């Protein structure tokens, strides 16, 4: 989380990473759909599910974090 806070200062978001985090979280379902649609034929569905479930879990963990 500290790395994200430092990065947002350099990206023009100032001292509040909230808007950046909300944008990342809001885009996560669309990104997951795009990744799934672009997986090569024969890519393991089980592997894709694990990878995308992990991405979703990370987004939900970010959403659950209290504002600093």
C-alpha positions as MATLAB code, in Angstrom:
seq = 'XXXXXXXXXXXXXXXXXXXXXXXXXXXXXXXXXXXXXXXXXXXXXXXXXXXXXXXXXXXXXXXXXXXX';
ca = [
       0.000    0.000    0.000;
       2.843    2.403    0.776;
       4.282    1.858   -2.693;
       0.916    2.771   -4.205;
       0.725    5.894   -2.069;
       4.208    6.942   -3.199;
       3.402    6.210   -6.835;
       0.219    8.259   -6.769;
       2.151   11.344   -5.645;
       4.280   11.104   -8.792;
       1.288   10.408  -11.042;
      -0.541   13.634  -10.285;
      -3.054   12.301   -7.766;
      -1.607   14.397   -4.950;
      -1.895   13.100   -1.413;
      -5.102   11.090   -1.861;
      -4.926    7.706   -3.568;
      -8.658    7.158   -3.087;
      -9.717    8.254   -6.582;
      -6.995    6.145   -8.187;
      -7.961    3.073   -6.149;
     -11.664    3.522   -6.928;
     -10.839    3.756  -10.635;
      -8.710    0.599  -10.511;
     -11.420   -1.279   -8.623;
     -14.171   -0.068  -10.962;
     -12.211   -1.195  -14.038;
     -11.331   -4.619  -12.667;
     -14.401   -6.530  -13.976;
     -13.931   -5.159  -17.512;
     -10.216   -5.967  -17.432;
     -10.980   -9.485  -16.259;
     -13.441   -9.956  -19.126;
     -10.966   -8.629  -21.671;
      -8.183  -10.871  -20.390;
     -10.468  -13.917  -20.474;
     -11.592  -13.071  -24.036;
      -8.005  -12.752  -25.235;
      -6.604  -15.939  -23.724;
      -5.250  -18.248  -26.392;
      -7.222  -21.312  -27.421;
      -6.411  -24.207  -25.158;
      -5.403  -22.018  -22.211;
      -6.275  -23.839  -19.013;
      -9.663  -22.644  -17.754;
      -8.638  -23.664  -14.246;
      -5.454  -21.585  -14.451;
      -7.386  -18.599  -15.837;
      -9.936  -18.879  -13.032;
      -7.223  -18.941  -10.363;
      -5.415  -15.986  -11.899;
      -8.548  -13.865  -12.329;
      -9.968  -14.877   -8.955;
      -6.726  -13.613   -7.422;
      -7.050  -10.326   -9.275;
     -10.636   -9.958   -8.058;
      -9.647  -10.800   -4.475;
      -6.931   -8.143   -4.603;
      -9.376   -5.536   -5.882;
     -11.835   -6.402   -3.127;
      -9.068   -6.216   -0.514;
      -8.187   -2.734   -1.744;
     -11.833   -1.715   -1.615;
     -12.131   -2.970    1.970;
      -9.109   -1.012    3.203;
      -9.922    1.987    5.341;
      -8.861    5.368    3.934;
      -5.556    6.604    5.291;
];
